Amino acid sequence: MTLASVKKQLAALAVQIKPPHSLEARLNALTDEQRDFYWYWHQRYGDWLKRCLALDDDNEPDARPYARMLEHDTSPRLRRDVRIVLYGSDRLIPITADEIESARIYMDFCDEQR
C-alpha cells in the first residue's frame, strides 16, 4: 500500500464520518471568532430554553419557547454571518404571499435542507 492510496482511503473515510453538508463540517467552516460566538450563543440559547421550559403557565411545555418568542422575543440571536455559514442565506416569505405560495417557499426550503 502506497502513501497516496492510504491518504485517499483516509479522505474517503473522513467524508463518510463527516459529510460535507453536515453541521460538523459547517461548524469547521467558521472562523475562530465565529466559532467562539456560536458556542457562546449556544450556551445562552440553552439557558434560555431551560428557563422557558421551567415556566408554569397554560402552554404545553414544548410550546413555551415559541410562546415566549411571540410575547417577548427574548431568545438569544445568532449573528447573521454565523447563521449564513451554518444554514445558508435567509429565506423570506413575503407578507403578500398567500397560503399556497408560503407553503411552496417553506417546502422548497425543507427540500434544500435534506
N, C-alpha and C positions, 0 to 999 in steps of 0.2 A: 504494500500500500504506500502510495506516494504522499508527500505532504500536501500537494494540491488536491488530491482526492479526499484526504481527511478534512481539509478546510471546506470542500464542497459539501461533505456529509454534515459537518457541524453547522454550516449555514442553513442547510435544508432542515436540520433538526431545530434550529433556533426559530425558523419561520413557523414550524408546526407548534412549537411551545408558545411562541409569542407572535400570532398572526399580525400582519402589518396594519390591520384596521382595528386591532384590539385596543381597549382602553390603556393597557400597559404600554403598548407601542406608542400611542398618542401622548401618554404622560412622558415618555422618554424624549418626545419631540419638543417638549417645553424647555425654555432656557432655565438656568438655575434659579433666577429671580422669579420667573413664572411658577416654577415647581414649588418654591418656598411659599408663594402666595396661595397656591392651590391647597397645600397641606394646612396652612393657616385657616383658609376658608372652610375646608373640610371639617376641621375641628370645631369651628364656630357653628357651622350648619348642624353638625351632630348634637352640639349642646342645645341649639335652638329647637331641634326636633324632639329631644328628650323633654324640654320644658313644655312643648305643645302637647305631647302625649300624656304628660302628668296632669294636665288641666282637668278639672272636674266640671264639665259643662254638659249641655244636652247633646252634643255631637258624638257620633261614633268615634272611637279612638283613631281609626285610620283617616277620618275626615278632619280631625282637629288641626293639623298643619295647614291644610287648604283653607279652612275657616279663618285661621289666624292671618293668613296672607290676604284674604278678602277683607278682613276687618281692620288690620293694622299694617300689613305689608312689612312685617318685622324680620323676615328671613334674611340672612346674610347674602349679599350679592357676589356672584362670581364675576371677576373682571372680564370685560368683553374680549380682550386679547387672548386670555387663557381659555375662555369659553369657545372661541372660534377654533383654536388649535385642537381642543378636545372633541368638540361636537359639530364643527363646521359653521358656516355662516348662518346667521339668524334667519329663521323662517317666519314670515309675517303673513297673517291673514288680514286682508283689507277689511276695514269696518263696513265697506259697502258690499262685501261678499255675502251671497245668500247661503243657506244651509248646504246645498249641494256643492257649491264651489268651495266652501270652507272644508267640507268633508274630503273633497278631492285633494286639496292642498295638504291636509293633515295625512291622508293615506299615502300620498307621494312621499312626504317626509318620512313616514314609518317604513316605507319600502326602501328608501335610501339608507336607513339605519341598519338594515339586515345585511 
